[in-house]
Amino acid sequence: MSAKLIALAFRLLSLLSLRWAQHIGRFLGGVVWKLGGRSVETTRKNLRACYPHFTDSEREELGKQSLRETGATAMEIPLMWEWPVERCLGLIKEIEGEELLDDYKADGKGLLLLAPHLGNWELAGLFFASRYKMAALYSPPNRPEFEAYIKNVRSRSGSELVATDRRGIMRLLAILRDGGVVGVLPDQTPRQEGGEFAPFFGIPAVTMTLASKLIHKTDAHPLITFAQRLPNGEGFKIVIKRADDGMTSKDMSESLLALNHSVERCIELAPAQYQWEYKRFRRTAPGETPVY
């Protein structure tokens, strides 16, 4: 499908209400779960590894709900990309931890936002971009002709998109040193040279070192955030939490452990809304049994 047809499809889907988009997405996610396939198997293996204390039936139920919530997320994206920013922000019904932003305002240091694949990360990005001069790290899509559309819709609130290359990293450092805001997805598997193994739910997972390096070099405040989906199409709650204190440690192992634990704490607030079909453990530490 061409980029123009994809953009047209997104514009048509954006005519849906939030409630109907989520309803359709959950239905499609339930169909995917019943049909099985790679996403379902990856979800099962991730849950078996991360929740060994759950019964089989508990993991199956969480897996099914996870695919349904992933479907809801997918159907929400056209709304987040095509609706006016003000309408998207109107979906936010509650902000938990807003007082933590006062520390950032008080001392003029940069703010590093860690936004895992939990809930609706597109809305979380819009929320912060509407309040601050913000830059977000992103990976260009596999379809270059689709990149212009993505950059246009994601930057319409004033957010600056920064590519994952040397020039982009230098730009992030400059923004944080100038007291700006930078957002990164902390649970993506980085390239070999950009990560180290650290426990994630007790399992060694290649974890990005970029967030820790940005903090060490700029003394930025690290906060972790996500937009939690409320029931019955009622909207979202923005959740803002302090990252574990260990993230500021100069010891990279300690910092990465704190990063992953920060992500875990947020996942435990809404485990079904995490993207469990992502292969977080695609690389195996020496001596460890492969998850997949």
N, C-alpha and C positions, 0 to 999 in steps of 0.2 A: 504494500500500500504506500502511495506517495505521501510526502510530508503534507501536501495541500489537502489530500483526502483525510489524513489523520486530524489535521487542524479543523476541518469541516465537521468531522465526527464529534470532536470535542465540543465545538460550538453547539451542535444539536443536543448533545447530552447535557450541556449546561442549562438547557431549558427545564430540566427536572428540578423539583424541590429537593432539599437535603434529605427529607424523610424518604422520598421515593428513590433517590439515588442510593441511599444506604440499603433500602429494602431490596432493590434489584441486585446490588452488589453482594449482599448476604445470600440471596437465593443462588446466584451464580457460584459463589464460594462453596455453598453446600453441594451443588452439582459436581464441582471439581473434586470435593472430598469423596463423594460416592463413586466417581469414575476412577479415582486413583491416579497414579502417574508420578512423575518425578517430584513435583511440589509436595504431594502427600507423603511420599516416602521420606523426603528430606525432613519434613515437619516431624514425622514419627521418630526418626533417628535423633533429631535435635532434642526432642522432648524426653526420649529415653535416656539420653546422655545427661541432660540438665536437671531432670526430675526423677532420679532413680528411686526416690522414696514414694513416688506416686504409684497407685495401682494401675494395671493396664487400662481399666475402664476410665479412670481419671485422666490418664494421658490421652486416650481416644477422644474423650469429651472436650478436653482443652484443644486438641489438634483440630477437631471439627469447628469449634468456635473460632479458632485462630484463622482458618481458611475463610470463614464467613466474614470475619473482620477485615481480612486482607482484601476481600471482594468489595467491602464497603469503602475501604481506602481508595481502591482503584476507581470506583465510580464517583468518589468525591473530588478526584483530581481535576476533571473537566470544570467543576464548579469553582475550585480554587484558582484555576488558570483563566477562566473566562468571565466570572462574575466581577463586578466592580469591587475594588479593595474594601470599600466601606461596607458593602453587603457581606463580604466574607468575615470581616471583623465583627459584624453584628451577630455572628454565630457564637461568639465567645460570651458565655454566660457567667463565668467565674474565673478569677485569677488567684491561684494559691501561691504564696511566696513572693508576692509583689514587693514586699518590704526589703527583700534581698537586693533589689536593684538600687536601693538608696546608698549602699556602700560604694557601688560603682559610680554613682553621681557625685559622691562626697569627695573622693580623693583624686579624681581625674585620670585614674589608671584605666587601661583597656579592659574590655569584657569579652571573655571567650565563652561562647555558648555551645554546649555539647548537646546535640539533638539526635538521639538514636532513632532507629526505624520503629517507632512506637507511636500509636495513635495517628494523627494527621500532621506529619512534619512540615507539609507545605503551609498549613495555617499557622503553625508556630513561627515559621520564617516570616510570614506576612505580618504577624503581630509585632515582632521585634523591629522589622524593617520600617514599620509605620511610626515607630517611636524614636529610632536612633539612626544615625548614619552607619550603615551596616554593610559588610561584605560577607559573602558566603562562598565557601569552597565547593566546586562542582566538577564532575567528570563529564566531558563532552559525550553526547550520545553516539551510539554506533552508526546512526544514520546522520551524516554531516548536514544533509539538507533540512533536517528537523531541528538543528541546533539554533537557528535564528528564531524560530517560533518559541522554543523553550526559554531562550535568553530574554526575549521580549516580554513574555508573560511573567516570568519570575522577577524581572527588574522593574516592573511597572510601579511598584511601591517605593522605588528609590534604592533598592538593594543592588549592590555591585557584585557581579558574579566573577569569581577568580578561578582560573583554570589550575589544575594540579600539576604545575611545572615549576621550575626554579624561579622564573619571573613572578609567578603567582604567589609563591611562598614569600618572596621578598616584599610583595605588596601587602600581604597579611601582616608581616612584621611591622611595616611602616604604619599601617592603620592602628594596630594595637599600641604602638609607642606614642601615637598621637591621641590616645584616649578613646579610640573608636571601638566598634563592636564587630566581632568576627564569629561566624557560625560554621561548625563542622559536624559531620556525621561520624561519631566516634566508634561505631561498630561495623564499619566497612573493613573488609580485609585489604590491607594495603599491598603495594608491590613489595617484592622480596626485600629491597633495600630500605623500605620505609616502615618496617615493623619488627617487633620482637615478640617472642612467645610470653604470654602472661595468662594466669588463670582466669577463665570466664565460666562461672558456675562450676568451678573446680577443675575445669578441663583446659589444658594449655591451648591457647588460640593466638594466632598472629595478630597483634594489636598495634594500631598506629602509634608511632612515636611523635608524630607532628604536633599533636595537642600539647604534650608535655614540653616539647622544645619551645613552642610558642610562649608558654607560661614562663619557662626558665629564662628566656631572652627578653621578655617584656614586663614581667611581674604582673601580668593581667589577672583579673579575677575569673576563676573558672566556675561556671554555673551549669547545671544540667537541666534541660527543659523538654517538655513535650505537650502536645494538645490532646488531652484525653477525651475520647468520644463519650458523650452522655447518652443514656438510654432513650429509646423511642423518638429518635430524631430531634431531640431537644437542643442540640448544639454541642459545644465543647467547653472544657475547662483547661485553661493554661496552667500547667504545673511547673513551678520553678523550685529547684532544690540546690543546696550547696553541694559541690563536688567534694568527695572525701579529701580531708586535709593532706593526705599523702601525695596528692597530685602535684603539689608544689615541691616535693622532695627532689633533690638533685640526683638521687639514685634512680636511674631509669626503671629498674625492676619494681621498686616501691611505687613509683609514679604510675606505671602501667597497671599495677595491681589495683591502685586506688581508682583509676579511670574505669576499669571493668566493673569494679564493685559499685561505683556510682551508677553505671548503666543497669546493673542487676537490681539495685534498690528501686529504680523507676519501673523496671519491668514487673516487679512484684506488685506494684500498684494496679496494673492492668495487664496481666500476662497474656490474655487472649488477644490483645491489641498489638502484640509484638509480631514482627515479620519472621516467624519461625521457619518459613520455607527457604530462607536464605542460608547458604552453606557457610556458616560462620567458622567451621572447623575444617575447611577444605585442605589446609596443610597440617600435617601431623608432626608433632614434636618427636625427636629421636627417642625410641624406646616406648612410645605410646601406641595404643591400638587405634587404628583409624576409626573415626565415627561413621564415615560413609562407606 
